[in-house]
Amino acid sequence: MRAGDRATCVRVLASAVMKLELGIPVWLLCGILGAWIATTKGRGGCFWFLTCAVLGPIGLVFAAVVSKKSQKD
């Protein structure tokens, strides 16, 4: 491997690590917000945390548009 190729690999790896450092907290925040939204609507927070953490902002939209759970008497 040439020195130029090695430097390119290091730059690409550093860029990927920086994106991960920013991406993981954003997706976790989406999971927390999605769980909070779902629990205020009577839905299961654990399921919605995982759903929103995996889907990110799209999961937040799903959590926001899901209907409230009806209470059975």
mmCIF file as Biopython writes it, N, C-alpha, C and O atoms, coordinates in Angstrom:
data_model
#
loop_
_atom_site.group_PDB
_atom_site.id
_atom_site.type_symbol
_atom_site.label_atom_id
_atom_site.label_alt_id
_atom_site.label_comp_id
_atom_site.label_asym_id
_atom_site.label_entity_id
_atom_site.label_seq_id
_atom_site.pdbx_PDB_ins_code
_atom_site.Cartn_x
_atom_site.Cartn_y
_atom_site.Cartn_z
_atom_site.occupancy
_atom_site.B_iso_or_equiv
_atom_site.auth_seq_id
_atom_site.auth_asym_id
_atom_site.pdbx_PDB_model_num
ATOM 1   N N  . MET A ? 1  ? 0.850   -1.171 0.000  1.0 0.0 1  A 1 
ATOM 2   C CA . MET A ? 1  ? 0.000   0.000  0.000  1.0 0.0 1  A 1 
ATOM 3   C C  . MET A ? 1  ? 0.897   1.236  0.000  1.0 0.0 1  A 1 
ATOM 4   O O  . MET A ? 1  ? 1.860   1.323  0.762  1.0 0.0 1  A 1 
ATOM 5   N N  . ARG A ? 2  ? 0.565   2.176  -0.859 1.0 0.0 2  A 1 
ATOM 6   C CA . ARG A ? 2  ? 1.352   3.401  -0.951 1.0 0.0 2  A 1 
ATOM 7   C C  . ARG A ? 2  ? 0.947   4.366  0.155  1.0 0.0 2  A 1 
ATOM 8   O O  . ARG A ? 2  ? -0.107  4.213  0.774  1.0 0.0 2  A 1 
ATOM 9   N N  . ALA A ? 3  ? 1.790   5.352  0.394  1.0 0.0 3  A 1 
ATOM 10  C CA . ALA A ? 3  ? 1.535   6.333  1.453  1.0 0.0 3  A 1 
ATOM 11  C C  . ALA A ? 3  ? 0.274   7.149  1.149  1.0 0.0 3  A 1 
ATOM 12  O O  . ALA A ? 3  ? -0.489  7.468  2.061  1.0 0.0 3  A 1 
ATOM 13  N N  . GLY A ? 4  ? 0.051   7.484  -0.109 1.0 0.0 4  A 1 
ATOM 14  C CA . GLY A ? 4  ? -1.142  8.240  -0.488 1.0 0.0 4  A 1 
ATOM 15  C C  . GLY A ? 4  ? -2.412  7.458  -0.238 1.0 0.0 4  A 1 
ATOM 16  O O  . GLY A ? 4  ? -3.412  8.016  0.214  1.0 0.0 4  A 1 
ATOM 17  N N  . ASP A ? 5  ? -2.377  6.149  -0.532 1.0 0.0 5  A 1 
ATOM 18  C CA . ASP A ? 5  ? -3.536  5.294  -0.282 1.0 0.0 5  A 1 
ATOM 19  C C  . ASP A ? 5  ? -3.814  5.177  1.212  1.0 0.0 5  A 1 
ATOM 20  O O  . ASP A ? 5  ? -4.968  5.170  1.640  1.0 0.0 5  A 1 
ATOM 21  N N  . ARG A ? 6  ? -2.766  5.086  1.985  1.0 0.0 6  A 1 
ATOM 22  C CA . ARG A ? 6  ? -2.905  4.963  3.427  1.0 0.0 6  A 1 
ATOM 23  C C  . ARG A ? 6  ? -3.535  6.222  4.009  1.0 0.0 6  A 1 
ATOM 24  O O  . ARG A ? 6  ? -4.398  6.138  4.882  1.0 0.0 6  A 1 
ATOM 25  N N  . ALA A ? 7  ? -3.108  7.387  3.530  1.0 0.0 7  A 1 
ATOM 26  C CA . ALA A ? 7  ? -3.658  8.653  4.019  1.0 0.0 7  A 1 
ATOM 27  C C  . ALA A ? 7  ? -5.138  8.781  3.662  1.0 0.0 7  A 1 
ATOM 28  O O  . ALA A ? 7  ? -5.929  9.299  4.450  1.0 0.0 7  A 1 
ATOM 29  N N  . THR A ? 8  ? -5.502  8.314  2.492  1.0 0.0 8  A 1 
ATOM 30  C CA . THR A ? 8  ? -6.903  8.348  2.084  1.0 0.0 8  A 1 
ATOM 31  C C  . THR A ? 8  ? -7.742  7.446  2.982  1.0 0.0 8  A 1 
ATOM 32  O O  . THR A ? 8  ? -8.841  7.823  3.389  1.0 0.0 8  A 1 
ATOM 33  N N  . CYS A ? 9  ? -7.231  6.263  3.290  1.0 0.0 9  A 1 
ATOM 34  C CA . CYS A ? 9  ? -7.948  5.345  4.178  1.0 0.0 9  A 1 
ATOM 35  C C  . CYS A ? 9  ? -8.139  5.965  5.559  1.0 0.0 9  A 1 
ATOM 36  O O  . CYS A ? 9  ? -9.209  5.828  6.150  1.0 0.0 9  A 1 
ATOM 37  N N  . VAL A ? 10 ? -7.133  6.635  6.073  1.0 0.0 10 A 1 
ATOM 38  C CA . VAL A ? 10 ? -7.222  7.262  7.388  1.0 0.0 10 A 1 
ATOM 39  C C  . VAL A ? 10 ? -8.271  8.373  7.365  1.0 0.0 10 A 1 
ATOM 40  O O  . VAL A ? 10 ? -9.048  8.507  8.311  1.0 0.0 10 A 1 
ATOM 41  N N  . ARG A ? 11 ? -8.303  9.173  6.291  1.0 0.0 11 A 1 
ATOM 42  C CA . ARG A ? 11 ? -9.294  10.246 6.188  1.0 0.0 11 A 1 
ATOM 43  C C  . ARG A ? 11 ? -10.721 9.698  6.128  1.0 0.0 11 A 1 
ATOM 44  O O  . ARG A ? 11 ? -11.623 10.235 6.771  1.0 0.0 11 A 1 
ATOM 45  N N  . VAL A ? 12 ? -10.920 8.640  5.363  1.0 0.0 12 A 1 
ATOM 46  C CA . VAL A ? 12 ? -12.249 8.035  5.244  1.0 0.0 12 A 1 
ATOM 47  C C  . VAL A ? 12 ? -12.683 7.456  6.587  1.0 0.0 12 A 1 
ATOM 48  O O  . VAL A ? 12 ? -13.837 7.619  6.984  1.0 0.0 12 A 1 
ATOM 49  N N  . LEU A ? 13 ? -11.788 6.792  7.280  1.0 0.0 13 A 1 
ATOM 50  C CA . LEU A ? 13 ? -12.107 6.209  8.579  1.0 0.0 13 A 1 
ATOM 51  C C  . LEU A ? 13 ? -12.419 7.295  9.601  1.0 0.0 13 A 1 
ATOM 52  O O  . LEU A ? 13 ? -13.358 7.149  10.383 1.0 0.0 13 A 1 
ATOM 53  N N  . ALA A ? 14 ? -11.656 8.373  9.611  1.0 0.0 14 A 1 
ATOM 54  C CA . ALA A ? 14 ? -11.909 9.474  10.537 1.0 0.0 14 A 1 
ATOM 55  C C  . ALA A ? 14 ? -13.259 10.117 10.258 1.0 0.0 14 A 1 
ATOM 56  O O  . ALA A ? 14 ? -13.967 10.491 11.193 1.0 0.0 14 A 1 
ATOM 57  N N  . SER A ? 15 ? -13.621 10.251 9.003  1.0 0.0 15 A 1 
ATOM 58  C CA . SER A ? 15 ? -14.912 10.814 8.632  1.0 0.0 15 A 1 
ATOM 59  C C  . SER A ? 15 ? -16.052 9.915  9.110  1.0 0.0 15 A 1 
ATOM 60  O O  . SER A ? 15 ? -17.065 10.411 9.604  1.0 0.0 15 A 1 
ATOM 61  N N  . ALA A ? 16 ? -15.895 8.607  8.968  1.0 0.0 16 A 1 
ATOM 62  C CA . ALA A ? 16 ? -16.925 7.669  9.398  1.0 0.0 16 A 1 
ATOM 63  C C  . ALA A ? 16 ? -17.108 7.707  10.910 1.0 0.0 16 A 1 
ATOM 64  O O  . ALA A ? 16 ? -18.233 7.627  11.404 1.0 0.0 16 A 1 
ATOM 65  N N  . VAL A ? 17 ? -16.015 7.830  11.639 1.0 0.0 17 A 1 
ATOM 66  C CA . VAL A ? 17 ? -16.099 7.889  13.100 1.0 0.0 17 A 1 
ATOM 67  C C  . VAL A ? 17 ? -16.807 9.168  13.531 1.0 0.0 17 A 1 
ATOM 68  O O  . VAL A ? 17 ? -17.604 9.132  14.469 1.0 0.0 17 A 1 
ATOM 69  N N  . MET A ? 18 ? -16.544 10.282 12.885 1.0 0.0 18 A 1 
ATOM 70  C CA . MET A ? 18 ? -17.204 11.538 13.231 1.0 0.0 18 A 1 
ATOM 71  C C  . MET A ? 18 ? -18.705 11.458 12.962 1.0 0.0 18 A 1 
ATOM 72  O O  . MET A ? 18 ? -19.502 11.974 13.746 1.0 0.0 18 A 1 
ATOM 73  N N  . LYS A ? 19 ? -19.092 10.820 11.871 1.0 0.0 19 A 1 
ATOM 74  C CA . LYS A ? 19 ? -20.513 10.670 11.564 1.0 0.0 19 A 1 
ATOM 75  C C  . LYS A ? 19 ? -21.195 9.790  12.604 1.0 0.0 19 A 1 
ATOM 76  O O  . LYS A ? 19 ? -22.339 10.045 12.980 1.0 0.0 19 A 1 
ATOM 77  N N  . LEU A ? 20 ? -20.500 8.756  13.072 1.0 0.0 20 A 1 
ATOM 78  C CA . LEU A ? 20 ? -21.055 7.886  14.091 1.0 0.0 20 A 1 
ATOM 79  C C  . LEU A ? 20 ? -21.208 8.620  15.408 1.0 0.0 20 A 1 
ATOM 80  O O  . LEU A ? 20 ? -22.201 8.427  16.109 1.0 0.0 20 A 1 
ATOM 81  N N  . GLU A ? 21 ? -20.250 9.456  15.755 1.0 0.0 21 A 1 
ATOM 82  C CA . GLU A ? 21 ? -20.326 10.210 17.004 1.0 0.0 21 A 1 
ATOM 83  C C  . GLU A ? 21 ? -21.517 11.161 17.007 1.0 0.0 21 A 1 
ATOM 84  O O  . GLU A ? 21 ? -22.086 11.437 18.063 1.0 0.0 21 A 1 
ATOM 85  N N  . LEU A ? 22 ? -21.893 11.656 15.853 1.0 0.0 22 A 1 
ATOM 86  C CA . LEU A ? 22 ? -23.054 12.529 15.760 1.0 0.0 22 A 1 
ATOM 87  C C  . LEU A ? 22 ? -24.339 11.749 15.555 1.0 0.0 22 A 1 
ATOM 88  O O  . LEU A ? 22 ? -25.392 12.161 16.044 1.0 0.0 22 A 1 
ATOM 89  N N  . GLY A ? 23 ? -24.278 10.646 14.853 1.0 0.0 23 A 1 
ATOM 90  C CA . GLY A ? 23 ? -25.466 9.891  14.498 1.0 0.0 23 A 1 
ATOM 91  C C  . GLY A ? 23 ? -26.078 9.118  15.649 1.0 0.0 23 A 1 
ATOM 92  O O  . GLY A ? 23 ? -27.299 9.103  15.801 1.0 0.0 23 A 1 
ATOM 93  N N  . ILE A ? 24 ? -25.266 8.487  16.448 1.0 0.0 24 A 1 
ATOM 94  C CA . ILE A ? 24 ? -25.783 7.667  17.549 1.0 0.0 24 A 1 
ATOM 95  C C  . ILE A ? 24 ? -26.589 8.500  18.544 1.0 0.0 24 A 1 
ATOM 96  O O  . ILE A ? 24 ? -27.699 8.097  18.890 1.0 0.0 24 A 1 
ATOM 97  N N  . PRO A ? 25 ? -26.087 9.640  19.021 1.0 0.0 25 A 1 
ATOM 98  C CA . PRO A ? 25 ? -26.919 10.438 19.945 1.0 0.0 25 A 1 
ATOM 99  C C  . PRO A ? 25 ? -28.225 10.925 19.324 1.0 0.0 25 A 1 
ATOM 100 O O  . PRO A ? 25 ? -29.241 11.007 20.014 1.0 0.0 25 A 1 
ATOM 101 N N  . VAL A ? 26 ? -28.212 11.245 18.042 1.0 0.0 26 A 1 
ATOM 102 C CA . VAL A ? 26 ? -29.437 11.701 17.378 1.0 0.0 26 A 1 
ATOM 103 C C  . VAL A ? 26 ? -30.459 10.572 17.337 1.0 0.0 26 A 1 
ATOM 104 O O  . VAL A ? 26 ? -31.637 10.799 17.615 1.0 0.0 26 A 1 
ATOM 105 N N  . TRP A ? 27 ? -30.030 9.365  16.997 1.0 0.0 27 A 1 
ATOM 106 C CA . TRP A ? 27 ? -30.958 8.242  16.931 1.0 0.0 27 A 1 
ATOM 107 C C  . TRP A ? 27 ? -31.452 7.856  18.323 1.0 0.0 27 A 1 
ATOM 108 O O  . TRP A ? 27 ? -32.614 7.481  18.474 1.0 0.0 27 A 1 
ATOM 109 N N  . LEU A ? 28 ? -30.599 7.940  19.340 1.0 0.0 28 A 1 
ATOM 110 C CA . LEU A ? 28 ? -31.047 7.672  20.709 1.0 0.0 28 A 1 
ATOM 111 C C  . LEU A ? 28 ? -32.050 8.725  21.163 1.0 0.0 28 A 1 
ATOM 112 O O  . LEU A ? 28 ? -33.033 8.399  21.828 1.0 0.0 28 A 1 
ATOM 113 N N  . LEU A ? 29 ? -31.812 9.970  20.814 1.0 0.0 29 A 1 
ATOM 114 C CA . LEU A ? 29 ? -32.752 11.035 21.155 1.0 0.0 29 A 1 
ATOM 115 C C  . LEU A ? 29 ? -34.095 10.797 20.471 1.0 0.0 29 A 1 
ATOM 116 O O  . LEU A ? 29 ? -35.146 11.016 21.075 1.0 0.0 29 A 1 
ATOM 117 N N  . CYS A ? 30 ? -34.068 10.355 19.230 1.0 0.0 30 A 1 
ATOM 118 C CA . CYS A ? 30 ? -35.313 10.014 18.532 1.0 0.0 30 A 1 
ATOM 119 C C  . CYS A ? 30 ? -36.038 8.891  19.268 1.0 0.0 30 A 1 
ATOM 120 O O  . CYS A ? 30 ? -37.263 8.920  19.389 1.0 0.0 30 A 1 
ATOM 121 N N  . GLY A ? 31 ? -35.297 7.910  19.757 1.0 0.0 31 A 1 
ATOM 122 C CA . GLY A ? 31 ? -35.909 6.818  20.514 1.0 0.0 31 A 1 
ATOM 123 C C  . GLY A ? 31 ? -36.551 7.300  21.798 1.0 0.0 31 A 1 
ATOM 124 O O  . GLY A ? 31 ? -37.657 6.878  22.135 1.0 0.0 31 A 1 
ATOM 125 N N  . ILE A ? 32 ? -35.873 8.177  22.517 1.0 0.0 32 A 1 
ATOM 126 C CA . ILE A ? 32 ? -36.405 8.704  23.774 1.0 0.0 32 A 1 
ATOM 127 C C  . ILE A ? 32 ? -37.651 9.545  23.512 1.0 0.0 32 A 1 
ATOM 128 O O  . ILE A ? 32 ? -38.660 9.396  24.202 1.0 0.0 32 A 1 
ATOM 129 N N  . LEU A ? 33 ? -37.585 10.414 22.530 1.0 0.0 33 A 1 
ATOM 130 C CA . LEU A ? 33 ? -38.750 11.245 22.207 1.0 0.0 33 A 1 
ATOM 131 C C  . LEU A ? 33 ? -39.927 10.407 21.715 1.0 0.0 33 A 1 
ATOM 132 O O  . LEU A ? 33 ? -41.074 10.665 22.080 1.0 0.0 33 A 1 
ATOM 133 N N  . GLY A ? 34 ? -39.644 9.414  20.896 1.0 0.0 34 A 1 
ATOM 134 C CA . GLY A ? 34 ? -40.704 8.541  20.402 1.0 0.0 34 A 1 
ATOM 135 C C  . GLY A ? 34 ? -41.371 7.759  21.523 1.0 0.0 34 A 1 
ATOM 136 O O  . GLY A ? 34 ? -42.591 7.588  21.527 1.0 0.0 34 A 1 
ATOM 137 N N  . ALA A ? 35 ? -40.572 7.283  22.474 1.0 0.0 35 A 1 
ATOM 138 C CA . ALA A ? 35 ? -41.137 6.566  23.623 1.0 0.0 35 A 1 
ATOM 139 C C  . ALA A ? 35 ? -41.996 7.496  24.473 1.0 0.0 35 A 1 
ATOM 140 O O  . ALA A ? 35 ? -43.057 7.096  24.953 1.0 0.0 35 A 1 
ATOM 141 N N  . TRP A ? 36 ? -41.549 8.717  24.657 1.0 0.0 36 A 1 
ATOM 142 C CA . TRP A ? 36 ? -42.318 9.694  25.438 1.0 0.0 36 A 1 
ATOM 143 C C  . TRP A ? 36 ? -43.650 10.006 24.748 1.0 0.0 36 A 1 
ATOM 144 O O  . TRP A ? 36 ? -44.696 10.032 25.396 1.0 0.0 36 A 1 
ATOM 145 N N  . ILE A ? 37 ? -43.609 10.242 23.441 1.0 0.0 37 A 1 
ATOM 146 C CA . ILE A ? 37 ? -44.833 10.527 22.686 1.0 0.0 37 A 1 
ATOM 147 C C  . ILE A ? 37 ? -45.797 9.348  22.790 1.0 0.0 37 A 1 
ATOM 148 O O  . ILE A ? 37 ? -46.992 9.537  23.018 1.0 0.0 37 A 1 
ATOM 149 N N  . ALA A ? 38 ? -45.281 8.147  22.625 1.0 0.0 38 A 1 
ATOM 150 C CA . ALA A ? 38 ? -46.138 6.955  22.647 1.0 0.0 38 A 1 
ATOM 151 C C  . ALA A ? 38 ? -46.747 6.722  24.030 1.0 0.0 38 A 1 
ATOM 152 O O  . ALA A ? 38 ? -47.917 6.354  24.133 1.0 0.0 38 A 1 
ATOM 153 N N  . THR A ? 39 ? -45.973 6.930  25.088 1.0 0.0 39 A 1 
ATOM 154 C CA . THR A ? 39 ? -46.528 6.699  26.425 1.0 0.0 39 A 1 
ATOM 155 C C  . THR A ? 39 ? -47.590 7.731  26.774 1.0 0.0 39 A 1 
ATOM 156 O O  . THR A ? 39 ? -48.515 7.426  27.527 1.0 0.0 39 A 1 
ATOM 157 N N  . THR A ? 40 ? -47.477 8.950  26.242 1.0 0.0 40 A 1 
ATOM 158 C CA . THR A ? 40 ? -48.530 9.933  26.495 1.0 0.0 40 A 1 
ATOM 159 C C  . THR A ? 40 ? -49.821 9.549  25.766 1.0 0.0 40 A 1 
ATOM 160 O O  . THR A ? 40 ? -50.897 10.047 26.098 1.0 0.0 40 A 1 
ATOM 161 N N  . LYS A ? 41 ? -49.710 8.666  24.777 1.0 0.0 41 A 1 
ATOM 162 C CA . LYS A ? 41 ? -50.886 8.191  24.046 1.0 0.0 41 A 1 
ATOM 163 C C  . LYS A ? 41 ? -51.335 6.817  24.528 1.0 0.0 41 A 1 
ATOM 164 O O  . LYS A ? 41 ? -52.211 6.203  23.919 1.0 0.0 41 A 1 
ATOM 165 N N  . GLY A ? 42 ? -50.742 6.331  25.617 1.0 0.0 42 A 1 
ATOM 166 C CA . GLY A ? 42 ? -51.136 5.047  26.179 1.0 0.0 42 A 1 
ATOM 167 C C  . GLY A ? 42 ? -50.515 3.849  25.493 1.0 0.0 42 A 1 
ATOM 168 O O  . GLY A ? 42 ? -50.986 2.727  25.679 1.0 0.0 42 A 1 
ATOM 169 N N  . ARG A ? 43 ? -49.489 4.049  24.718 1.0 0.0 43 A 1 
ATOM 170 C CA . ARG A ? 43 ? -48.819 2.957  24.007 1.0 0.0 43 A 1 
ATOM 171 C C  . ARG A ? 43 ? -47.578 2.502  24.780 1.0 0.0 43 A 1 
ATOM 172 O O  . ARG A ? 43 ? -47.136 3.185  25.704 1.0 0.0 43 A 1 
ATOM 173 N N  . GLY A ? 44 ? -47.025 1.363  24.408 1.0 0.0 44 A 1 
ATOM 174 C CA . GLY A ? 44 ? -45.855 0.804  25.081 1.0 0.0 44 A 1 
ATOM 175 C C  . GLY A ? 44 ? -44.580 1.576  24.750 1.0 0.0 44 A 1 
ATOM 176 O O  . GLY A ? 44 ? -44.193 1.691  23.587 1.0 0.0 44 A 1 
ATOM 177 N N  . GLY A ? 45 ? -43.943 2.098  25.779 1.0 0.0 45 A 1 
ATOM 178 C CA . GLY A ? 45 ? -42.754 2.914  25.580 1.0 0.0 45 A 1 
ATOM 179 C C  . GLY A ? 45 ? -41.546 2.147  25.088 1.0 0.0 45 A 1 
ATOM 180 O O  . GLY A ? 45 ? -40.771 2.662  24.282 1.0 0.0 45 A 1 
ATOM 181 N N  . CYS A ? 46 ? -41.374 0.916  25.564 1.0 0.0 46 A 1 
ATOM 182 C CA . CYS A ? 46 ? -40.205 0.111  25.182 1.0 0.0 46 A 1 
ATOM 183 C C  . CYS A ? 46 ? -40.224 -0.193 23.675 1.0 0.0 46 A 1 
ATOM 184 O O  . CYS A ? 46 ? -39.214 -0.037 22.989 1.0 0.0 46 A 1 
ATOM 185 N N  . PHE A ? 47 ? -41.361 -0.619 23.187 1.0 0.0 47 A 1 
ATOM 186 C CA . PHE A ? 47 ? -41.498 -0.911 21.758 1.0 0.0 47 A 1 
ATOM 187 C C  . PHE A ? 47 ? -41.218 0.338  20.926 1.0 0.0 47 A 1 
ATOM 188 O O  . PHE A ? 47 ? -40.501 0.280  19.926 1.0 0.0 47 A 1 
ATOM 189 N N  . TRP A ? 48 ? -41.785 1.455  21.343 1.0 0.0 48 A 1 
ATOM 190 C CA . TRP A ? 48 ? -41.628 2.684  20.566 1.0 0.0 48 A 1 
ATOM 191 C C  . TRP A ? 48 ? -40.224 3.255  20.684 1.0 0.0 48 A 1 
ATOM 192 O O  . TRP A ? 48 ? -39.748 3.898  19.748 1.0 0.0 48 A 1 
ATOM 193 N N  . PHE A ? 49 ? -39.552 3.040  21.803 1.0 0.0 49 A 1 
ATOM 194 C CA . PHE A ? 49 ? -38.152 3.461  21.908 1.0 0.0 49 A 1 
ATOM 195 C C  . PHE A ? 49 ? -37.317 2.734  20.865 1.0 0.0 49 A 1 
ATOM 196 O O  . PHE A ? 49 ? -36.547 3.354  20.130 1.0 0.0 49 A 1 
ATOM 197 N N  . LEU A ? 50 ? -37.474 1.418  20.806 1.0 0.0 50 A 1 
ATOM 198 C CA . LEU A ? 50 ? -36.699 0.639  19.840 1.0 0.0 50 A 1 
ATOM 199 C C  . LEU A ? 50 ? -37.061 1.004  18.405 1.0 0.0 50 A 1 
ATOM 200 O O  . LEU A ? 50 ? -36.184 1.135  17.551 1.0 0.0 50 A 1 
ATOM 201 N N  . THR A ? 51 ? -38.358 1.168  18.143 1.0 0.0 51 A 1 
ATOM 202 C CA . THR A ? 51 ? -38.804 1.517  16.791 1.0 0.0 51 A 1 
ATOM 203 C C  . THR A ? 51 ? -38.217 2.859  16.359 1.0 0.0 51 A 1 
ATOM 204 O O  . THR A ? 51 ? -37.676 2.979  15.260 1.0 0.0 51 A 1 
ATOM 205 N N  . CYS A ? 52 ? -38.325 3.852  17.215 1.0 0.0 52 A 1 
ATOM 206 C CA . CYS A ? 52 ? -37.842 5.190  16.858 1.0 0.0 52 A 1 
ATOM 207 C C  . CYS A ? 52 ? -36.322 5.263  16.848 1.0 0.0 52 A 1 
ATOM 208 O O  . CYS A ? 52 ? -35.747 6.027  16.073 1.0 0.0 52 A 1 
ATOM 209 N N  . ALA A ? 53 ? -35.657 4.475  17.701 1.0 0.0 53 A 1 
ATOM 210 C CA . ALA A ? 53 ? -34.198 4.459  17.693 1.0 0.0 53 A 1 
ATOM 211 C C  . ALA A ? 53 ? -33.670 3.848  16.396 1.0 0.0 53 A 1 
ATOM 212 O O  . ALA A ? 53 ? -32.630 4.265  15.887 1.0 0.0 53 A 1 
ATOM 213 N N  . VAL A ? 54 ? -34.387 2.861  15.866 1.0 0.0 54 A 1 
ATOM 214 C CA . VAL A ? 54 ? -33.956 2.222  14.616 1.0 0.0 54 A 1 
ATOM 215 C C  . VAL A ? 54 ? -34.339 3.077  13.399 1.0 0.0 54 A 1 
ATOM 216 O O  . VAL A ? 54 ? -33.542 3.240  12.476 1.0 0.0 54 A 1 
ATOM 217 N N  . LEU A ? 55 ? -35.546 3.614  13.406 1.0 0.0 55 A 1 
ATOM 218 C CA . LEU A ? 55 ? -36.029 4.361  12.244 1.0 0.0 55 A 1 
ATOM 219 C C  . LEU A ? 55 ? -35.667 5.851  12.281 1.0 0.0 55 A 1 
ATOM 220 O O  . LEU A ? 55 ? -35.754 6.535  11.261 1.0 0.0 55 A 1 
ATOM 221 N N  . GLY A ? 56 ? -35.267 6.347  13.439 1.0 0.0 56 A 1 
ATOM 222 C CA . GLY A ? 56 ? -34.880 7.754  13.561 1.0 0.0 56 A 1 
ATOM 223 C C  . GLY A ? 56 ? -36.058 8.692  13.398 1.0 0.0 56 A 1 
ATOM 224 O O  . GLY A ? 56 ? -37.123 8.446  13.962 1.0 0.0 56 A 1 
ATOM 225 N N  . PRO A ? 57 ? -35.890 9.753  12.644 1.0 0.0 57 A 1 
ATOM 226 C CA . PRO A ? 57 ? -36.960 10.740 12.472 1.0 0.0 57 A 1 
ATOM 227 C C  . PRO A ? 57 ? -38.233 10.158 11.858 1.0 0.0 57 A 1 
ATOM 228 O O  . PRO A ? 57 ? -39.328 10.645 12.140 1.0 0.0 57 A 1 
ATOM 229 N N  . ILE A ? 58 ? -38.109 9.144  11.040 1.0 0.0 58 A 1 
ATOM 230 C CA . ILE A ? 58 ? -39.286 8.509  10.456 1.0 0.0 58 A 1 
ATOM 231 C C  . ILE A ? 58 ? -40.108 7.836  11.556 1.0 0.0 58 A 1 
ATOM 232 O O  . ILE A ? 58 ? -41.338 7.877  11.527 1.0 0.0 58 A 1 
ATOM 233 N N  . GLY A ? 59 ? -39.436 7.223  12.517 1.0 0.0 59 A 1 
ATOM 234 C CA . GLY A ? 59 ? -40.122 6.627  13.648 1.0 0.0 59 A 1 
ATOM 235 C C  . GLY A ? 59 ? -40.841 7.659  14.488 1.0 0.0 59 A 1 
ATOM 236 O O  . GLY A ? 59 ? -41.917 7.386  15.019 1.0 0.0 59 A 1 
ATOM 237 N N  . LEU A ? 60 ? -40.255 8.852  14.619 1.0 0.0 60 A 1 
ATOM 238 C CA . LEU A ? 60 ? -40.921 9.931  15.353 1.0 0.0 60 A 1 
ATOM 239 C C  . LEU A ? 60 ? -42.228 10.324 14.679 1.0 0.0 60 A 1 
ATOM 240 O O  . LEU A ? 60 ? -43.227 10.582 15.350 1.0 0.0 60 A 1 
ATOM 241 N N  . VAL A ? 61 ? -42.218 10.366 13.379 1.0 0.0 61 A 1 
ATOM 242 C CA . VAL A ? 61 ? -43.445 10.690 12.643 1.0 0.0 61 A 1 
ATOM 243 C C  . VAL A ? 61 ? -44.492 9.614  12.900 1.0 0.0 61 A 1 
ATOM 244 O O  . VAL A ? 61 ? -45.661 9.930  13.119 1.0 0.0 61 A 1 
ATOM 245 N N  . PHE A ? 62 ? -44.086 8.342  12.875 1.0 0.0 62 A 1 
ATOM 246 C CA . PHE A ? 62 ? -45.021 7.256  13.159 1.0 0.0 62 A 1 
ATOM 247 C C  . PHE A ? 62 ? -45.593 7.381  14.563 1.0 0.0 62 A 1 
ATOM 248 O O  . PHE A ? 62 ? -46.796 7.209  14.762 1.0 0.0 62 A 1 
ATOM 249 N N  . ALA A ? 63 ? -44.743 7.677  15.531 1.0 0.0 63 A 1 
ATOM 250 C CA . ALA A ? 63 ? -45.204 7.815  16.919 1.0 0.0 63 A 1 
ATOM 251 C C  . ALA A ? 63 ? -46.164 8.989  17.056 1.0 0.0 63 A 1 
ATOM 252 O O  . ALA A ? 63 ? -47.106 8.937  17.846 1.0 0.0 63 A 1 
ATOM 253 N N  . ALA A ? 64 ? -45.927 10.034 16.296 1.0 0.0 64 A 1 
ATOM 254 C CA . ALA A ? 64 ? -46.777 11.226 16.397 1.0 0.0 64 A 1 
ATOM 255 C C  . ALA A ? 64 ? -48.152 11.009 15.775 1.0 0.0 64 A 1 
ATOM 256 O O  . ALA A ? 64 ? -49.137 11.572 16.252 1.0 0.0 64 A 1 
ATOM 257 N N  . VAL A ? 65 ? -48.237 10.214 14.733 1.0 0.0 65 A 1 
ATOM 258 C CA . VAL A ? 65 ? -49.513 10.053 14.038 1.0 0.0 65 A 1 
ATOM 259 C C  . VAL A ? 65 ? -50.329 8.862  14.537 1.0 0.0 65 A 1 
ATOM 260 O O  . VAL A ? 65 ? -51.497 8.722  14.174 1.0 0.0 65 A 1 
ATOM 261 N N  . VAL A ? 66 ? -49.731 8.002  15.362 1.0 0.0 66 A 1 
ATOM 262 C CA . VAL A ? 66 ? -50.490 6.855  15.871 1.0 0.0 66 A 1 
ATOM 263 C C  . VAL A ? 66 ? -51.590 7.371  16.800 1.0 0.0 66 A 1 
ATOM 264 O O  . VAL A ? 66 ? -51.401 8.334  17.543 1.0 0.0 66 A 1 
ATOM 265 N N  . SER A ? 67 ? -52.729 6.712  16.736 1.0 0.0 67 A 1 
ATOM 266 C CA . SER A ? 67 ? -53.867 7.165  17.541 1.0 0.0 67 A 1 
ATOM 267 C C  . SER A ? 67 ? -53.690 6.792  19.005 1.0 0.0 67 A 1 
ATOM 268 O O  . SER A ? 67 ? -52.897 5.914  19.344 1.0 0.0 67 A 1 
ATOM 269 N N  . LYS A ? 68 ? -54.438 7.468  19.863 1.0 0.0 68 A 1 
ATOM 270 C CA . LYS A ? 68 ? -54.406 7.135  21.283 1.0 0.0 68 A 1 
ATOM 271 C C  . LYS A ? 68 ? -55.060 5.779  21.495 1.0 0.0 68 A 1 
ATOM 272 O O  . LYS A ? 68 ? -56.009 5.413  20.801 1.0 0.0 68 A 1 
ATOM 273 N N  . LYS A ? 69 ? -54.540 5.050  22.456 1.0 0.0 69 A 1 
ATOM 274 C CA . LYS A ? 69 ? -55.092 3.741  22.760 1.0 0.0 69 A 1 
ATOM 275 C C  . LYS A ? 69 ? -56.399 3.932  23.526 1.0 0.0 69 A 1 
ATOM 276 O O  . LYS A ? 69 ? -56.444 4.653  24.522 1.0 0.0 69 A 1 
ATOM 277 N N  . SER A ? 70 ? -57.449 3.285  23.058 1.0 0.0 70 A 1 
ATOM 278 C CA . SER A ? 70 ? -58.753 3.448  23.721 1.0 0.0 70 A 1 
ATOM 279 C C  . SER A ? 70 ? -58.780 2.640  25.008 1.0 0.0 70 A 1 
ATOM 280 O O  . SER A ? 70 ? -58.254 1.529  25.070 1.0 0.0 70 A 1 
ATOM 281 N N  . GLN A ? 71 ? -59.397 3.210  26.028 1.0 0.0 71 A 1 
ATOM 282 C CA . GLN A ? 71 ? -59.496 2.536  27.319 1.0 0.0 71 A 1 
ATOM 283 C C  . GLN A ? 71 ? -60.780 1.715  27.338 1.0 0.0 71 A 1 
ATOM 284 O O  . GLN A ? 71 ? -61.862 2.208  27.018 1.0 0.0 71 A 1 
ATOM 285 N N  . LYS A ? 72 ? -60.631 0.466  27.718 1.0 0.0 72 A 1 
ATOM 286 C CA . LYS A ? 72 ? -61.801 -0.422 27.817 1.0 0.0 72 A 1 
ATOM 287 C C  . LYS A ? 72 ? -62.308 -0.390 29.242 1.0 0.0 72 A 1 
ATOM 288 O O  . LYS A ? 72 ? -61.529 -0.537 30.184 1.0 0.0 72 A 1 
ATOM 289 N N  . ASP A ? 73 ? -63.584 -0.202 29.407 1.0 0.0 73 A 1 
ATOM 290 C CA . ASP A ? 73 ? -64.180 -0.138 30.756 1.0 0.0 73 A 1 
ATOM 291 C C  . ASP A ? 73 ? -64.534 -1.496 31.283 1.0 0.0 73 A 1 
ATOM 292 O O  . ASP A ? 73 ? -65.042 -1.611 32.399 1.0 0.0 73 A 1 
#
